Amino acid sequence: MADPTDTLVPFAADRPKTRLSDVLSPAERRAFADAMLDDVLAALSAAGFRPRLLTTEPTDRDVPETVDERPLSDAVNAAVAAHDPSPAAPLAVVMADLALATPRALSRLRAPGDVVLAAGLGGGTNALLTRRPEFRVDYHGGSYLDHLRAARRVDASVREVDSRLLATDADERADLAEVLSHGDGAARDWLVDAGFELDTGDGRVSVVREG
């Protein structure tokens, strides 16, 4: 069996899920973020990845962690440089809010290519794997296109992973419907316990909160 793939999981522990502030209190946003992180870590471990949290403040997770308060791109690039990825020792980066990620979906990041990219629905980059030490990330704005350009600058081959499960991150209220519809882990359980349920009253699936 191949060695586990080292994987960075960035986690904004001090300011989680700010775009959900219209439906969740600060304490609820942290609890929901924690539940999604639990799901991501479990799926990574089941898929043979070796996760390391890249967190803005210490957590109580039973995985290695690096505390780095710098902006996301700076923190990830420092970790990439320290890892010095290669074909024999690739490095993955998987966001902590992929509540639908499964071991099978995550395993697709091991596809051939110097850089493997999984886009988010809004044009971001939800997961990637690099086998090239020169590759650097840039998570500002439409980062998926930025990462395609970054790979070209270092003459790296790119494999694009088209996966709905990896493309769905829970950032806004509409995303909660996806978690309730398709999730089966701690994040979905948290939403149910918090009183959220699906609403199809206007012909489109959304969420309402009871109580």
N, CA, C and O of each residue as an XYZ file, in Angstrom:
844
protein
N       0.850     -1.201      0.000
C       0.000      0.000      0.000
C       0.882      1.246      0.000
O       1.893      1.296      0.701
N       0.495      2.259     -0.793
C       1.279      3.483     -0.885
C       1.267      4.232      0.443
O       0.332      4.118      1.236
N       2.343      5.008      0.665
C       2.397      5.820      1.873
C       1.262      6.842      1.857
O       0.846      7.279      0.784
N       0.755      7.230      3.031
C      -0.289      8.255      3.074
C       0.190      9.558      2.445
O       1.365      9.910      2.538
N      -0.719     10.255      1.815
C      -0.410     11.534      1.175
C      -0.556     12.663      2.183
O      -1.637     12.860      2.738
N       0.515     13.404      2.425
C       0.439     14.541      3.336
C      -0.549     15.576      2.794
O      -0.552     15.891      1.604
N      -1.384     16.095      3.690
C      -2.484     16.963      3.267
C      -2.668     18.111      4.256
O      -2.842     17.888      5.454
N      -2.628     19.325      3.748
C      -2.923     20.494      4.554
C      -4.428     20.750      4.552
O      -5.077     20.688      3.509
N      -4.970     21.035      5.730
C      -6.389     21.376      5.851
C      -6.472     22.745      6.521
O      -6.449     22.831      7.749
N      -6.567     23.822      5.731
C      -6.669     25.155      6.330
C      -7.982     25.317      7.094
O      -9.038     24.885      6.633
N      -7.900     25.948      8.273
C      -9.082     26.092      9.126
C      -9.005     27.429      9.848
O      -8.106     27.663     10.655
N      -9.972     28.310      9.542
C     -10.022     29.623     10.187
C     -10.751     29.491     11.518
O     -11.932     29.822     11.616
N     -10.062     29.017     12.527
C     -10.695     28.719     13.810
C     -11.196     29.974     14.510
O     -12.143     29.904     15.293
N     -10.577     31.123     14.241
C     -10.945     32.345     14.948
C     -12.061     33.135     14.262
O     -12.647     34.029     14.873
N     -12.361     32.815     12.998
C     -13.398     33.561     12.273
C     -14.101     32.650     11.265
O     -14.080     32.921     10.065
N     -14.724     31.572     11.748
C     -15.288     30.576     10.824
C     -16.592     31.035     10.185
O     -17.443     31.632     10.845
N     -16.739     30.750      8.892
C     -18.003     30.846      8.169
C     -18.709     32.180      8.354
O     -19.889     32.208      8.702
N     -18.013     33.274      8.130
C     -18.602     34.591      8.348
C     -19.781     34.864      7.419
O     -20.663     35.650      7.765
N     -19.813     34.233      6.251
C     -20.924     34.475      5.316
C     -22.212     33.771      5.746
O     -23.249     33.925      5.100
N     -22.150     33.011      6.818
C     -23.360     32.405      7.378
C     -23.891     33.192      8.565
O     -24.728     32.699      9.320
N     -23.399     34.426      8.730
C     -23.796     35.211      9.902
C     -25.267     35.591      9.874
O     -25.817     35.975     10.907
N     -25.928     35.494      8.707
C     -27.350     35.824      8.657
C     -28.229     34.706      9.195
O     -29.412     34.921      9.462
N     -27.662     33.513      9.355
C     -28.477     32.394      9.859
C     -27.901     31.730     11.102
O     -28.605     30.979     11.777
N     -26.633     31.992     11.418
C     -25.996     31.347     12.562
C     -25.288     32.378     13.425
O     -24.685     33.322     12.915
N     -25.367     32.191     14.729
C     -24.632     33.043     15.656
C     -23.138     32.701     15.580
O     -22.782     31.666     15.019
N     -22.258     33.547     16.133
C     -20.828     33.213     16.117
C     -20.521     31.850     16.730
O     -19.710     31.102     16.184
N     -21.151     31.518     17.849
C     -20.907     30.206     18.468
C     -21.419     29.079     17.579
O     -20.791     28.024     17.491
N     -22.546     29.294     16.923
C     -23.088     28.268     16.025
C     -22.206     28.104     14.793
O     -22.008     26.988     14.313
N     -21.684     29.197     14.289
C     -20.794     29.084     13.126
C     -19.558     28.266     13.471
O     -19.108     27.456     12.660
N     -19.008     28.465     14.649
C     -17.842     27.682     15.049
C     -18.220     26.208     15.213
O     -17.465     25.327     14.801
N     -19.381     25.937     15.810
C     -19.792     24.548     16.008
C     -20.036     23.847     14.664
O     -19.670     22.685     14.486
N     -20.656     24.565     13.724
C     -20.902     23.980     12.395
C     -19.592     23.771     11.652
O     -19.401     22.742     11.003
N     -18.687     24.746     11.742
C     -17.375     24.594     11.115
C     -16.625     23.403     11.698
O     -15.970     22.663     10.964
N     -16.717     23.213     13.007
C     -16.075     22.070     13.648
C     -16.647     20.755     13.118
O     -15.909     19.799     12.882
N     -17.968     20.716     12.932
C     -18.602     19.492     12.430
C     -18.143     19.184     11.008
O     -17.871     18.028     10.682
N     -18.055     20.208     10.157
C     -17.566     19.982      8.796
C     -16.114     19.530      8.810
O     -15.726     18.641      8.052
N     -15.314     20.144      9.674
C     -13.915     19.733      9.781
C     -13.809     18.268     10.196
O     -12.974     17.535      9.666
N     -14.639     17.839     11.131
C     -14.644     16.430     11.531
C     -14.911     15.531     10.329
O     -14.250     14.507     10.153
N     -15.882     15.918      9.500
C     -16.214     15.118      8.319
C     -15.044     15.054      7.344
O     -14.730     13.989      6.814
N     -14.402     16.196      7.108
C     -13.282     16.242      6.168
C     -12.115     15.404      6.676
O     -11.523     14.642      5.911
N     -11.783     15.535      7.939
C     -10.667     14.760      8.493
C     -10.943     13.269      8.432
O     -10.046     12.486      8.122
N     -12.179     12.865      8.726
C     -12.534     11.448      8.670
C     -12.444     10.917      7.246
O     -11.935      9.818      7.026
N     -12.933     11.686      6.280
C     -12.884     11.241      4.888
C     -11.446     11.157      4.382
O     -11.092     10.219      3.668
N     -10.618     12.134      4.752
C      -9.210     12.090      4.345
C      -8.502     10.863      4.907
O      -7.786     10.168      4.187
N      -8.703     10.604      6.179
C      -8.046      9.451      6.803
C      -8.505      8.153      6.161
O      -7.699      7.251      5.931
N      -9.796      8.054      5.871
C     -10.323      6.836      5.254
C      -9.790      6.644      3.842
O      -9.712      5.516      3.355
N      -9.421      7.742      3.177
C      -8.895      7.662      1.820
C      -7.380      7.493      1.777
O      -6.798      7.451      0.693
N      -6.739      7.395      2.927
C      -5.302      7.189      2.959
C      -4.493      8.458      2.865
O      -3.324      8.422      2.480
N      -5.099      9.585      3.213
C      -4.358     10.839      3.303
C      -3.920     11.052      4.756
O      -4.503     10.491      5.683
N      -2.892     11.866      4.932
C      -2.379     12.162      6.267
C      -2.589     13.648      6.524
O      -1.751     14.464      6.141
N      -3.715     14.017      7.178
C      -4.037     15.439      7.322
C      -3.211     16.143      8.390
O      -2.861     15.569      9.421
N      -2.918     17.388      8.110
C      -2.316     18.304      9.078
C      -3.125     19.586      9.037
O      -3.286     20.191      7.977
N      -3.633     20.000     10.183
C      -4.376     21.246     10.243
C      -3.438     22.439     10.097
O      -2.371     22.495     10.707
N      -3.865     23.384      9.277
C      -3.186     24.669      9.168
C      -4.181     25.681      9.720
O      -5.042     26.178      8.993
N      -4.058     25.979     11.001
C      -5.116     26.673     11.729
C      -4.656     28.023     12.253
O      -3.471     28.237     12.512
N      -5.613     28.927     12.404
C      -5.290     30.255     12.904
C      -5.134     30.294     14.414
O      -4.604     31.261     14.961
N      -5.595     29.244     15.093
C      -5.388     29.135     16.535
C      -5.459     27.660     16.907
O      -6.040     26.876     16.157
N      -4.890     27.255     18.038
C      -4.860     25.830     18.382
C      -6.260     25.232     18.502
O      -7.207     25.902     18.915
N      -6.367     23.970     18.136
C      -7.614     23.225     18.284
C      -7.328     21.999     19.149
O      -6.191     21.761     19.556
N      -8.372     21.231     19.418
C      -8.178     20.028     20.238
C      -8.286     18.759     19.408
O      -8.589     17.688     19.934
N      -8.033     18.883     18.095
C      -8.129     17.713     17.227
C      -6.934     16.786     17.434
O      -5.833     17.228     17.762
N      -7.172     15.511     17.237
C      -6.116     14.513     17.395
C      -5.372     14.309     16.084
O      -5.189     13.177     15.638
N      -4.943     15.405     15.469
C      -4.125     15.371     14.257
C      -3.036     16.422     14.416
O      -3.211     17.372     15.179
N      -1.921     16.276     13.718
C      -0.896     17.321     13.793
C      -1.454     18.655     13.315
O      -2.350     18.687     12.471
N      -0.935     19.744     13.842
C      -1.404     21.038     13.392
C      -0.278     22.060     13.427
O       0.651     21.983     14.232
N      -0.400     23.013     12.526
C       0.498     24.160     12.486
C      -0.349     25.404     12.652
O      -1.307     25.609     11.907
N      -0.007     26.235     13.619
C      -0.728     27.487     13.835
C      -0.041     28.582     13.036
O       1.150     28.839     13.208
N      -0.805     29.225     12.161
C      -0.266     30.289     11.314
C      -1.368     31.330     11.133
O      -2.410     31.033     10.548
N      -1.150     32.528     11.623
C      -2.163     33.573     11.586
C      -2.098     34.418     10.321
O      -2.884     35.352     10.165
N      -1.185     34.108      9.425
C      -1.088     34.886      8.195
C      -2.276     34.607      7.277
O      -2.999     33.633      7.486
N      -2.487     35.449      6.264
C      -3.547     35.177      5.287
C      -3.370     33.792      4.658
O      -2.271     33.238      4.631
N      -4.481     33.251      4.155
C      -4.511     31.868      3.693
C      -3.411     31.552      2.684
O      -2.683     30.574      2.853
N      -3.282     32.360      1.646
C      -2.287     32.050      0.611
C      -0.873     32.028      1.175
O      -0.082     31.147      0.841
N      -0.554     33.002      2.033
C       0.786     33.058      2.616
C       1.053     31.837      3.485
O       2.134     31.250      3.431
N       0.060     31.457      4.288
C       0.247     30.312      5.181
C       0.414     29.020      4.396
O       1.277     28.202      4.715
N      -0.409     28.836      3.370
C      -0.308     27.608      2.570
C       1.007     27.577      1.800
O       1.661     26.536      1.745
N       1.399     28.682      1.214
C       2.644     28.684      0.446
C       3.856     28.407      1.330
O       4.799     27.748      0.891
N       3.846     28.893      2.549
C       4.938     28.582      3.467
C       4.981     27.088      3.758
O       6.058     26.497      3.835
N       3.811     26.480      3.918
C       3.764     25.048      4.185
C       4.177     24.238      2.965
O       4.833     23.206      3.103
N       3.799     24.696      1.765
C       4.225     24.007      0.537
C       5.744     24.054      0.416
O       6.377     23.044      0.108
N       6.324     25.221      0.657
C       7.779     25.352      0.561
C       8.479     24.452      1.573
O       9.507     23.851      1.261
N       7.932     24.354      2.779
C       8.539     23.510      3.804
C       8.435     22.036      3.444
O       9.330     21.256      3.769
N       7.355     21.646      2.778
C       7.165     20.237      2.408
C       8.043     19.843      1.222
O       8.509     18.706      1.140
N       8.271     20.801      0.290
C       9.059     20.526     -0.911
C       8.484     19.335     -1.684
O       9.142     18.302     -1.805
N       7.255     19.472     -2.210
C       6.593     18.334     -2.850
C       7.336     17.823     -4.078
O       8.069     18.558     -4.739
N       7.124     16.539     -4.360
C       7.756     15.871     -5.487
C       6.830     14.745     -5.935
O       5.853     14.458     -5.243
N       7.102     14.097     -7.069
C       6.268     12.957     -7.461
C       6.225     11.859     -6.407
O       5.206     11.186     -6.250
N       7.327     11.678     -5.684
C       7.357     10.644     -4.647
C       6.713     11.102     -3.345
O       6.322     10.276     -2.520
N       6.600     12.415     -3.159
C       6.044     12.954     -1.910
C       5.148     14.146     -2.230
O       5.499     15.286     -1.923
N       3.990     13.891     -2.845
C       3.092     14.998     -3.177
C       2.485     15.620     -1.929
O       2.536     15.051     -0.838
N       1.916     16.792     -2.115
C       1.226     17.488     -1.031
C      -0.147     17.908     -1.524
O      -0.277     18.517     -2.586
N      -1.174     17.578     -0.745
C      -2.534     17.996     -1.062
C      -2.950     19.140     -0.146
O      -2.421     19.298      0.954
N      -3.900     19.929     -0.616
C      -4.521     20.986      0.190
C      -6.028     20.832      0.022
O      -6.547     20.937     -1.089
N      -6.719     20.585      1.114
C      -8.167     20.335      1.071
C      -8.853     21.263      2.060
O      -8.489     21.300      3.235
N      -9.842     22.012      1.592
C     -10.541     22.955      2.452
C     -11.361     22.230      3.525
O     -11.810     21.100      3.333
N     -11.541     22.911      4.653
C     -12.157     22.284      5.820
C     -13.674     22.286      5.788
O     -14.304     21.740      6.694
N     -14.283     22.889      4.764
C     -15.743     23.006      4.732
C     -16.378     22.176      3.619
O     -17.464     22.505      3.143
N     -15.713     21.114      3.206
C     -16.258     20.246      2.152
C     -17.086     19.143      2.810
O     -16.653     17.996      2.918
N     -18.274     19.520      3.242
C     -19.104     18.624      4.043
C     -19.586     17.406      3.280
O     -20.029     16.437      3.897
N     -19.513     17.424      1.945
C     -19.963     16.289      1.142
C     -18.810     15.406      0.675
O     -19.039     14.388      0.022
N     -17.588     15.778      0.997
C     -16.428     15.017      0.514
C     -16.463     13.585      1.038
O     -16.731     13.345      2.215
N     -16.190     12.651      0.152
C     -16.124     11.235      0.507
C     -14.713     10.725      0.254
O     -13.961     11.352     -0.491
N     -14.336      9.598      0.861
C     -13.015      9.035      0.568
C     -12.806      8.777     -0.923
O     -11.719      9.016     -1.448
N     -13.830      8.296     -1.596
C     -13.694      8.016     -3.031
C     -13.449      9.294     -3.823
O     -12.595      9.325     -4.709
N     -14.199     10.353     -3.504
C     -14.008     11.615     -4.217
C     -12.615     12.180     -3.952
O     -11.950     12.643     -4.879
N     -12.177     12.145     -2.724
C     -10.859     12.667     -2.386
C      -9.743     11.863     -3.040
O      -8.701     12.418     -3.388
N      -9.950     10.571     -3.208
C      -8.925      9.737     -3.836
C      -8.629     10.175     -5.263
O      -7.553      9.887     -5.788
N      -9.570     10.867     -5.895
C      -9.345     11.332     -7.264
C      -8.256     12.393     -7.341
O      -7.743     12.668     -8.425
N      -7.896     12.991     -6.213
C      -6.796     13.952     -6.211
C      -5.464     13.290     -6.535
O      -4.506     13.980     -6.883
N      -5.385     11.984     -6.428
C      -4.149     11.269     -6.749
C      -4.006     10.998     -8.246
O      -3.137     10.227     -8.652
N      -4.837     11.615     -9.060
C      -4.748     11.437    -10.512
C      -3.373     11.867    -11.008
O      -2.708     12.677    -10.362
N      -2.939     11.331    -12.154
C      -1.648     11.751    -12.710
C      -1.663     13.241    -13.039
O      -2.699     13.808    -13.384
N      -0.516     13.845    -12.928
C      -0.376     15.263    -13.239
C       0.515     15.937    -12.219
O       0.556     15.537    -11.055
N       1.236     16.969    -12.660
C       2.069     17.717    -11.722
C       1.218     18.458    -10.700
O       1.567     18.540     -9.523
N       0.093     18.998    -11.170
C      -0.855     19.701    -10.311
C      -2.250     19.181    -10.615
O      -2.667     19.148    -11.773
N      -2.965     18.779     -9.587
C      -4.333     18.277     -9.725
C      -5.248     19.264     -9.009
O      -5.023     19.600     -7.846
N      -6.287     19.728     -9.715
C      -7.149     20.777     -9.186
C      -8.605     20.340     -9.168
O      -9.096     19.750    -10.130
N      -9.296     20.634     -8.063
C     -10.740     20.416     -7.947
C     -11.384     21.761     -7.665
O     -11.159     22.355     -6.611
N     -12.185     22.241     -8.608
C     -12.777     23.569     -8.502
C     -13.955     23.578     -7.552
O     -14.616     22.562     -7.341
N     -14.209     24.764     -6.976
C     -15.444     25.007     -6.257
C     -16.485     25.570     -7.209
O     -16.146     26.035     -8.298
N     -17.745     25.532     -6.810
C     -18.818     25.986     -7.681
C     -18.734     27.467     -7.990
O     -19.225     27.900     -9.032
N     -18.135     28.247     -7.129
C     -18.044     29.685     -7.336
C     -16.753     30.151     -7.972
O     -16.462     31.348     -7.969
N     -15.970     29.231     -8.517
C     -14.726     29.612     -9.171
C     -13.508     29.532     -8.283
O     -12.404     29.867     -8.714
N     -13.690     29.090     -7.039
C     -12.546     28.909     -6.154
C     -11.889     27.564     -6.356
O     -12.232     26.829     -7.282
N     -10.953     27.243     -5.496
C     -10.257     25.956     -5.537
C     -10.492     25.264     -4.209
O      -9.983     25.699     -3.176
N     -11.266     24.181     -4.236
C     -11.620     23.500     -2.992
C     -10.604     22.456     -2.579
O     -10.489     22.141     -1.395
N      -9.866     21.916     -3.531
C      -8.849     20.915     -3.216
C      -7.824     20.900     -4.336
O      -8.144     21.173     -5.493
N      -6.600     20.582     -3.982
C      -5.561     20.444     -4.990
C      -4.493     19.503     -4.479
O      -4.407     19.211     -3.286
N      -3.686     19.038     -5.408
C      -2.502     18.239     -5.074
C      -1.383     18.694     -5.987
O      -1.576     18.846     -7.193
N      -0.205     18.913     -5.406
C       0.941     19.308     -6.210
C       2.095     18.335     -6.018
O       2.375     17.867     -4.914
N       2.746     18.053     -7.127
C       3.970     17.251     -7.131
C       5.173     18.100     -7.541
O       6.259     17.577     -7.793
N       4.966     19.409     -7.604
C       6.022     20.324     -8.043
C       6.345     21.322     -6.936
O       5.446     22.006     -6.448
N       7.606     21.417     -6.532
C       7.969     22.320     -5.431
C       7.829     23.792     -5.793
O       7.714     24.632     -4.901
N       7.836     24.127     -7.103
C       7.767     25.538     -7.495
C       6.345     26.083     -7.485
O       6.151     27.298     -7.492
N       5.354     25.208     -7.468
C       3.963     25.653     -7.555
C       3.562     26.412     -6.289
O       3.860     25.989     -5.172
N       2.887     27.528     -6.487
C       2.411     28.328     -5.368
C       0.924     28.627     -5.555
O       0.426     28.698     -6.678
N       0.234     28.799     -4.442
C      -1.207     29.019     -4.477
C      -1.530     30.505     -4.391
O      -0.706     31.318     -3.971
N      -2.750     30.838     -4.800
C      -3.283     32.191     -4.653
C      -4.792     32.051     -4.522
O      -5.492     31.834     -5.511
N      -5.290     32.176     -3.293
C      -6.700     31.920     -3.026
C      -7.572     33.172     -3.084
O      -8.700     33.143     -2.593
N      -7.101     34.248     -3.655
C      -7.910     35.462     -3.738
C      -8.805     35.405     -4.978
O      -8.336     35.090     -6.072
N     -10.098     35.712     -4.804
C     -11.015     35.797     -5.947
C     -11.184     34.462     -6.644
O     -11.315     33.423     -5.997
N     -11.178     34.497     -7.980
C     -11.366     33.272     -8.765
C     -10.090     32.459     -8.796
O      -9.366     32.466     -9.792
N      -9.814     31.769     -7.723
C      -8.513     31.124     -7.564
C      -8.304     29.955     -8.510
O      -7.162     29.596     -8.797
N      -9.380     29.353     -9.000
C      -9.184     28.199     -9.888
C      -8.427     28.611    -11.153
O      -7.471     27.946    -11.550
N      -8.853     29.703    -11.780
C      -8.151     30.179    -12.968
C      -6.748     30.646    -12.618
O      -5.814     30.455    -13.396
N      -6.598     31.260    -11.447
C      -5.263     31.673    -11.002
C      -4.336     30.474    -10.861
O      -3.154     30.556    -11.198
N      -4.867     29.361    -10.365
C      -4.032     28.172    -10.181
C      -3.693     27.503    -11.513
O      -2.619     26.917    -11.659
N      -4.596     27.587    -12.476
C      -4.242     27.105    -13.809
C      -3.082     27.916    -14.372
O      -2.148     27.357    -14.948
N      -3.141     29.228    -14.206
C      -2.052     30.085    -14.692
C      -0.766     29.835    -13.914
O       0.321     29.836    -14.491
N      -0.889     29.621    -12.600
C       0.306     29.364    -11.791
C       0.995     28.077    -12.228
O       2.224     28.002    -12.245
N       0.209     27.066    -12.580
C       0.794     25.814    -13.057
C       1.503     26.016    -14.391
O       2.579     25.463    -14.619
N       0.894     26.811    -15.272
C       1.528     27.063    -16.570
C       2.857     27.795    -16.394
O       3.818     27.537    -17.119
N       2.904     28.716    -15.418
C       4.143     29.498    -15.222
C       5.325     28.617    -14.854
O       6.466     28.961    -15.165
N       5.080     27.492    -14.199
C       6.185     26.600    -13.837
C       6.227     25.379    -14.747
O       6.886     24.383    -14.446
N       5.503     25.476    -15.879
C       5.496     24.410    -16.880
C       5.048     23.081    -16.274
O       5.625     22.032    -16.559
N       4.020     23.137    -15.440
C       3.506     21.935    -14.785
C       2.281     21.415    -15.538
O       1.429     22.191    -15.970
N       2.207     20.114    -15.685
C       1.006     19.520    -16.266
C      -0.134     19.582    -15.252
O       0.095     19.501    -14.045
N      -1.360     19.727    -15.749
C      -2.522     19.902    -14.883
C      -3.560     18.836    -15.177
O      -3.848     18.541    -16.337
N      -4.115     18.264    -14.135
C      -5.274     17.395    -14.241
C      -6.415     18.049    -13.464
O      -6.274     18.366    -12.283
N      -7.544     18.246    -14.140
C      -8.708     18.852    -13.505
C      -9.675     17.761    -13.057
O     -10.036     16.886    -13.843
N     -10.092     17.813    -11.799
C     -11.022     16.847    -11.236
C     -12.411     17.479    -11.187
O     -12.623     18.479    -10.502
N     -13.348     16.888    -11.916
C     -14.719     17.378    -11.948
C     -15.541     16.536    -10.979
O     -15.930     15.414    -11.302
N     -15.805     17.078     -9.791
C     -16.509     16.329     -8.754
C     -17.478     17.244     -8.016
O     -17.052     18.209     -7.382
N     -18.772     16.955     -8.089
C     -19.754     17.753     -7.360
C     -19.503     17.687     -5.858
O     -19.707     18.674     -5.151
N     -19.067     16.540     -5.372
C     -18.849     16.378     -3.935
C     -17.703     17.250     -3.439
O     -17.744     17.754     -2.316
N     -16.689     17.426     -4.263
C     -15.581     18.297     -3.891
C     -15.852     19.750     -4.243
O     -15.223     20.647     -3.681
N     -16.769     19.997     -5.157
C     -17.070     21.368     -5.580
C     -17.972     22.098     -4.601
O     -18.048     23.327     -4.624
N     -18.654     21.354     -3.742
C     -19.632     21.963     -2.834
C     -18.993     22.289     -1.495
O     -18.643     21.395     -0.725
N     -18.847     23.570     -1.228
C     -18.402     24.012      0.090
C     -19.543     24.789      0.739
O     -20.313     25.456      0.049
N     -19.651     24.707      2.035
C     -20.781     25.307      2.742
C     -20.398     26.684      3.241
O     -19.912     26.835      4.362
N     -20.620     27.698      2.398
C     -20.261     29.071      2.723
C     -21.468     29.959      2.988
O     -21.394     30.897      3.781
N     -22.590     29.657      2.317
C     -23.752     30.521      2.376
C     -25.003     29.699      2.680
O     -24.974     28.468      2.671
N     -26.107     30.409      2.949
C     -27.340     29.739      3.342
C     -27.768     28.687      2.311
O     -28.177     27.588      2.687
N     -27.677     29.010      1.026
C     -28.105     28.066     -0.005
C     -27.312     26.772      0.049
O     -27.824     25.715     -0.319
N     -26.078     26.842      0.500
C     -25.240     25.643      0.564
C     -25.731     24.667      1.628
O     -25.459     23.469      1.543
N     -26.449     25.169      2.623
C     -26.942     24.287      3.677
C     -27.933     23.267      3.134
O     -28.031     22.153      3.648
N     -28.670     23.653      2.086
C     -29.599     22.712      1.471
C     -28.846     21.533      0.857
O     -29.326     20.399      0.892
N     -27.677     21.799      0.302
C     -26.876     20.714     -0.271
C     -26.421     19.752      0.817
O     -26.432     18.536      0.625
N     -26.022     20.299      1.956
C     -25.572     19.438      3.057
C     -26.728     18.596      3.577
O     -26.559     17.405      3.841
N     -27.907     19.210      3.726
C     -29.068     18.450      4.200
C     -29.516     17.406      3.183
O     -29.960     16.321      3.558
N     -29.400     17.731      1.899
C     -29.869     16.818      0.847
C     -28.928     15.652      0.621
O     -29.370     14.525      0.397
N     -27.625     15.918      0.679
C     -26.655     14.918      0.226
C     -25.638     14.495      1.283
O     -24.889     13.542      1.067
N     -25.600     15.182      2.408
C     -24.632     14.824      3.437
C     -25.104     13.665      4.290
O     -26.296     13.368      4.359
N     -24.145     13.012      4.941
C     -24.505     11.920      5.853
C     -23.550     11.859      7.045
O     -23.354     10.806      7.651
N     -22.965     13.008      7.362
C     -21.974     13.014      8.435
C     -22.331     13.972      9.544
O     -23.499     14.300      9.753
N     -21.306     14.419     10.257
C     -21.494     15.270     11.427
C     -22.100     16.615     11.068
O     -22.881     17.162     11.847
N     -21.757     17.165      9.897
C     -22.288     18.468      9.513
C     -23.796     18.405      9.293
O     -24.526     19.284      9.752
N     -24.263     17.385      8.603
C     -25.705     17.244      8.401
C     -26.400     17.035      9.747
O     -27.440     17.637     10.014
N     -25.828     16.189     10.582
C     -26.430     15.947     11.900
C     -26.524     17.244     12.702
O     -27.515     17.477     13.394
N     -25.500     18.084     12.609
C     -25.517     19.335     13.356
C     -26.659     20.218     12.869
O     -27.375     20.800     13.683
N     -26.840     20.327     11.556
C     -27.918     21.157     11.018
C     -29.282     20.646     11.459
O     -30.155     21.434     11.824
N     -29.468     19.332     11.426
C     -30.745     18.758     11.845
C     -30.992     19.058     13.321
O     -32.090     19.469     13.698
N     -29.981     18.854     14.149
C     -30.129     19.110     15.579
C     -30.394     20.593     15.863
O     -31.045     20.933     16.851
N     -29.885     21.471     14.992
C     -30.079     22.908     15.166
C     -31.427     23.381     14.638
O     -31.741     24.567     14.731
N     -32.231     22.472     14.085
C     -33.573     22.818     13.646
C     -33.727     23.148     12.179
O     -34.794     23.606     11.769
N     -32.699     22.934     11.373
C     -32.805     23.213      9.945
C     -33.477     22.054      9.219
O     -33.264     20.887      9.547
N     -34.293     22.401      8.226
C     -34.900     21.376      7.382
C     -35.083     21.941      5.980
O     -35.046     23.154      5.775
N     -35.278     21.051      5.029
C     -35.431     21.464      3.639
C     -36.799     22.099      3.419
O     -37.790     21.716      4.042
N     -36.828     23.072      2.524
C     -38.071     23.760      2.167
C     -38.148     23.829      0.645
O     -37.265     24.393      0.000
N     -39.204     23.254      0.072
C     -39.394     23.281     -1.379
C     -40.634     24.082     -1.754
O     -41.219     23.873     -2.817
N     -41.025     24.985     -0.889
C     -42.281     25.696     -1.079
C     -42.353     26.547     -2.326
O     -43.436     26.692     -2.894
N     -41.251     27.117     -2.778
C     -41.295     27.972     -3.966
C     -40.775     27.262     -5.208
O     -40.475     27.897     -6.219
N     -40.672     25.942     -5.121
C     -40.212     25.168     -6.272
C     -38.724     24.942     -6.309
O     -38.249     24.113     -7.085
N     -37.964     25.663     -5.486
C     -36.534     25.462     -5.374
C     -36.208     25.021     -3.948
O     -36.843     25.458     -2.988
N     -35.244     24.181     -3.834
C     -34.886     23.670     -2.515
C     -34.098     24.710     -1.745
O     -33.080     25.208     -2.227
N     -34.562     25.038     -0.558
C     -33.851     25.931      0.353
C     -33.976     25.367      1.747
O     -34.418     24.230      1.917
N     -33.595     26.139      2.749
C     -33.690     25.644      4.116
C     -34.513     26.622      4.955
O     -34.526     27.827      4.706
N     -35.181     26.081      5.929
C     -35.840     26.866      6.969
C     -35.375     26.324      8.301
O     -34.875     25.204      8.408
N     -35.557     27.162      9.322
C     -35.149     26.750     10.668
C     -36.345     26.816     11.597
O     -36.979     27.860     11.751
N     -36.634     25.710     12.197
C     -37.758     25.628     13.141
C     -37.314     26.086     14.524
O     -36.146     25.958     14.891
N     -38.254     26.617     15.275
C     -37.986     26.983     16.645
C     -37.392     28.362     16.802
O     -37.118     28.793     17.922
